[in-house]
Amino acid sequence: MPIDDFDPPGAVALDDPDLAAAMAVVDGLQPSEQRTVILHAVRAALATERTGEAEHATGFTRDLLATVRLRAIPAYAQALRRERPVRGSGPALRVEDVLRELQEPRRDA
């Protein structure tokens, strides 16, 4: 459902394969995780509107794309599931810790 009928130049088409891949990751998030994404999107939009500083929106965009790309890596997603219970969001994980775990040889393999 489009918000309006105008797409500015450079807008990504709704059938873009990269958008579809990103949305597959978002669709796989738990509802609480999806809510967190929306919370931070609205927070960045409000901060951009209130301050006139685009860094709020561009920073959120950068972080969102990094998160989506990381979660699209099966080993990363498995590491998150091992560290976080299926229900509830659990404690926050540092990206550096998860990446280090992915680079270490598996002890149980």
Secondary structure, 3 states (H helix, E strand, C coil): CCCCCCCCCCCCCCCCHHHHHHHHHHHCCCHHHHHHHHHHHHHHHHHHHHHCCCHHHHHHHHHHHHHHHHHCCHHHHHHHHHHCCCCCCCCCCCHHHHHHHHHCCCCCC
